Amino acid sequence: MKIGIVGAGRMGSALARLWAKAGHEVILSDIMPPEKLEAIAHAIGPQARVASVEEAARVAEVLLLAVPWASVRDVVAACGSLAGKIVLDVINPVKADFSDLEFGFTTSASEEIAKLADGARVCKALNTIPSPVFHLPECKISGMKVSGFYCGDDDEAKRTVAQLVADAGFEPVDCGPLSSARYLEAVGMLLIRIVVALKASPELALTLIRDQKPCC
Ligand SMILES: NC(=O)c1ccc[n+]([C@@H]2O[C@H](COP(=O)([O-])OP(=O)(O)OC[C@H]3O[C@@H](n4cnc5c(N)ncnc54)[C@H](OP(=O)(O)O)[C@@H]3O)[C@@H](O)[C@H]2O)c1
């Protein structure tokens, strides 16, 4: 699959590396100096290349948005039409001082992206996994697979995103409609507070433990 990546920082570059390793083609775009972006693509290997935000968005079957919330409006404008495109958003809309989220529980970054990117099939995924976890062997913690929570309103887009979550090395967990992003983003914020409170290394994550019996 062709995966466009906007924002090749901690999250974007780590996911690009994992997806390239799983056989996907990754197209990286960022506002960082071009030589730095080229070096990231080069380190990933022949399945990675660099493009403008517009080209990455146009050619991608799935577009990863891995930029700070404050850049989202500009990024969506730079992408051009995203109608019909699967947009995978990992964004936690934290305030600049990391004190809180920009939204309460009446909307979310994902729902706001869906409003900005008319017709895009937006899914939230992987926002509850701190980026250092992407660098652990097989992305496992203490030998356990980490949950890759995701949500969205389009069933076909969700199936694709679930596959990409699995391809990156995580256990996909369907969290229902896109409005569940309100709660996934709150969990992302909670993890930031846990790291601060525990003075912990961010190599931690949440994993759903469940009985496999159907309940109803
Ligand atoms: N890091 C984590 O552990 C983690 C975990 C879960 C979710 N997230 C979410 O993932 C997103 C990315 O986080 P990150 O930690 O990967 O951030 P990061 O390391 O700062 O990377 C973001 C990249 O996006 C670039 N960027 C900013 N505005 C842009 C624009 N208009 N067009 C293209 N590129 C642009 C930035 O460039 P400049 O640096 O030059 O501005 C930077 O290279 C955030 O929304 C965050 O909440 C992060």
The ligand as an SDF file (V2000), in Angstrom:
LIG
                    3D

 48 52  0  0  0  0  0  0  0  0999 V2000
    5.5020   11.6470   20.3920 N   0  0  0  0  0  0  0  0  0  0  0  0
    4.6110   10.8330   20.9290 C   0  0  0  0  0  0  0  0  0  0  0  0
    4.9410   10.0090   21.8150 O   0  0  0  0  0  0  0  0  0  0  0  0
    3.1750   10.8720   20.4930 C   0  0  0  0  0  0  0  0  0  0  0  0
    2.3100    9.8500   20.9130 C   0  0  0  0  0  0  0  0  0  0  0  0
    0.9930    9.8520   20.4790 C   0  0  0  0  0  0  0  0  0  0  0  0
    0.5330   10.8540   19.6430 C   0  0  0  0  0  0  0  0  0  0  0  0
    1.3900   11.8450   19.2770 N   0  0  0  0  0  0  0  0  0  0  0  0
    0.8710   12.9030   18.3820 C   0  0  0  0  0  0  0  0  0  0  0  0
    1.5150   12.7690   17.1310 O   0  0  0  0  0  0  0  0  0  0  0  0
    1.6720   14.0450   16.5240 C   0  0  0  0  0  0  0  0  0  0  0  0
    3.1370   14.2080   16.1560 C   0  0  0  0  0  0  0  0  0  0  0  0
    3.8980   14.1240   17.3470 O   0  0  0  0  0  0  0  0  0  0  0  0
    5.4760   13.9400   17.2930 P   0  0  0  0  0  0  0  0  0  0  0  0
    5.8860   13.6900   18.6960 O   0  0  0  0  0  0  0  0  0  0  0  0
    5.8420   13.0070   16.2120 O   0  0  0  0  0  0  0  0  0  0  0  0
    5.9020   15.4320   16.9040 O   0  0  0  0  0  0  0  0  0  0  0  0
    7.2850   15.8930   16.2420 P   0  0  0  0  0  0  0  0  0  0  0  0
    8.3620   14.9600   16.5880 O   0  0  0  0  0  0  0  0  0  0  0  0
    7.4140   17.3350   16.6100 O   0  0  0  0  0  0  0  0  0  0  0  0
    6.9900   15.7590   14.6800 O   0  0  0  0  0  0  0  0  0  0  0  0
    6.0290   16.5390   14.0140 C   0  0  0  0  0  0  0  0  0  0  0  0
    6.6340   16.9480   12.6860 C   0  0  0  0  0  0  0  0  0  0  0  0
    5.6280   17.6450   11.9260 O   0  0  0  0  0  0  0  0  0  0  0  0
    6.2690   18.7510   11.3080 C   0  0  0  0  0  0  0  0  0  0  0  0
    5.3090   19.7610   10.9140 N   0  0  0  0  0  0  0  0  0  0  0  0
    4.7820   20.7730   11.6630 C   0  0  0  0  0  0  0  0  0  0  0  0
    3.9670   21.5190   10.9170 N   0  0  0  0  0  0  0  0  0  0  0  0
    3.9730   20.9940    9.6660 C   0  0  0  0  0  0  0  0  0  0  0  0
    3.3410   21.3520    8.4570 C   0  0  0  0  0  0  0  0  0  0  0  0
    2.5270   22.4200    8.3760 N   0  0  0  0  0  0  0  0  0  0  0  0
    3.5770   20.6050    7.3550 N   0  0  0  0  0  0  0  0  0  0  0  0
    4.4130   19.5220    7.4150 C   0  0  0  0  0  0  0  0  0  0  0  0
    5.0580   19.1510    8.5400 N   0  0  0  0  0  0  0  0  0  0  0  0
    4.8260   19.8700    9.6640 C   0  0  0  0  0  0  0  0  0  0  0  0
    7.2210   19.2300   12.3690 C   0  0  0  0  0  0  0  0  0  0  0  0
    8.2070   20.1040   11.8340 O   0  0  0  0  0  0  0  0  0  0  0  0
    8.8090   21.2320   12.8250 P   0  0  0  0  0  0  0  0  0  0  0  0
    9.4000   20.4940   13.9900 O   0  0  0  0  0  0  0  0  0  0  0  0
    9.8200   21.9350   11.9650 O   0  0  0  0  0  0  0  0  0  0  0  0
    7.6590   22.0940   13.2450 O   0  0  0  0  0  0  0  0  0  0  0  0
    7.8140   17.9110   12.8480 C   0  0  0  0  0  0  0  0  0  0  0  0
    8.8960   17.4680   12.0420 O   0  0  0  0  0  0  0  0  0  0  0  0
    1.2030   15.0950   17.5620 C   0  0  0  0  0  0  0  0  0  0  0  0
   -0.0750   15.5410   17.2190 O   0  0  0  0  0  0  0  0  0  0  0  0
    1.1710   14.3150   18.8630 C   0  0  0  0  0  0  0  0  0  0  0  0
    0.1530   14.7750   19.7320 O   0  0  0  0  0  0  0  0  0  0  0  0
    2.6980   11.8910   19.6680 C   0  0  0  0  0  0  0  0  0  0  0  0
  1  2  1  0
  2  3  2  0
  2  4  1  0
  4  5  1  0
  4 48  2  0
  5  6  2  0
  6  7  1  0
  7  8  2  0
  8  9  1  0
  8 48  1  0
  9 10  1  0
  9 46  1  0
 10 11  1  0
 11 12  1  0
 11 44  1  0
 12 13  1  0
 13 14  1  0
 14 15  2  0
 14 16  1  0
 14 17  1  0
 17 18  1  0
 18 19  2  0
 18 20  1  0
 18 21  1  0
 21 22  1  0
 22 23  1  0
 23 24  1  0
 23 42  1  0
 24 25  1  0
 25 26  1  0
 25 36  1  0
 26 27  1  0
 26 35  1  0
 27 28  2  0
 28 29  1  0
 29 30  1  0
 29 35  2  0
 30 31  1  0
 30 32  2  0
 32 33  1  0
 33 34  2  0
 34 35  1  0
 36 37  1  0
 36 42  1  0
 37 38  1  0
 38 39  2  0
 38 40  1  0
 38 41  1  0
 42 43  1  0
 44 45  1  0
 44 46  1  0
 46 47  1  0
M  CHG  2   8   1  16  -1
M  END
$$$$
